[in-house]
């Protein structure tokens, strides 16, 4: 029997008899080791009970098609893939011939497959683990990356458990530096469709098959992740930078600027993107990895070993602010205006990482962040009520204790004192406002 007679795009050859055949010979014969990793988020604060996740990655985009739609390839569990090359002129169309080909190739390439697996775990940062062999089967399907070709994939499942603590840390990725995503397993997904979507992209057929047939094993072989792995207790300087009068500039661009092929609104959107790009590039250049960009502003953190390094941190931030101001001035040249930058700074303890559990994004929290927010609100009010403040200024709201320790830095940079405040909206801020014209 020709198994393609129903016109499907996906078959598991093990479900058919050895005498059955495929209509189109496979263009390629792949071997895949799937490394199925379930993480148990013991302390996810958004759930009243433990949540378990399957670790996913997005290995490849597809080619952009003619109508320029968003690329849609596949989510996969971590895997190792190896291409078996067919030699000679034999054509494997019966299921029996395909299975015998794979048996021979797996035996012949055992050493190289083991070596590739070692490399895969090394690159995942996993140095110790137990591996429980799951099912194996052969997929025959239209390729996700090359939809004009039929391919065969020998799938060998492995449940990875008892992972070492550093390996768990790499998988949990508290700073969001890796490419892992996490598919929630509780409650059990109700899967009725052949194609399963997650975060706007679909799961690979082997992962969808895994969810449908082996859910209990996914739960059984989970690895614990504790909150200590997801967040850091740090000391440092936290700061908030914003462009003063941004809304006014945006409206001016929309109403007054246009080109032959762009409206004022389109130019304004480029302006916003340009500011974000300046922030990203300069933060990277200055080695600052803990930050959140918020439109025309950003909140950043510079972790320090101890408070004796406060002056070093302040100098670093001031150099960053100066060059950001220069960059945005250059970006705004067509407006014939110079911008004013405001910045609030305070030193103290904060918590950084995946604060709401494994699947959350990196965030920062702590009482210091409440103080920073109130300082920024107070600074906005000061600027609004100071009509004579030079429009090209850098205006700072700085914690008095931090200012006292680093005052000479600001004196050397020709800053002048403008105001001070003990509390704002029932929050103690103990801050001083200083400025300089740049």
Protein Blocks (a to p, Z undefined) as FASTA:
>chain_A
ZZklnopabdcfklpcfkbccfbdcfbdcdddddddddddfklckbcbdcdddddddfbc
cdddfkopacdddddddddddddddehjbdcfbfklmmmmmmmmmmmmmmmmmmmmmmmm
mmnopabdcdddddddddddddfklmmbccdddddddddehiafklmmmmnomnopamcd
cddfbdcdddfbfbdceehiacdfklmmmmmmmmmmmmmmpccddfklmpccdddddddd
ddehklmmmmmmmmmgccfkbcfklmmmmmmmmmmmmmmmmmmmnopabdcdehjaccdd
dddfblklmmmmmmmmmmmmmmmmmmmmmmmmmnopacddddddddddddedjfnbjklc
cddedjklmmmmmmmmmmmmmmmmmmkbcfkbccddddfklmmmmmmmmmmnopacfbdc
fbgghiafkpadddddZZ
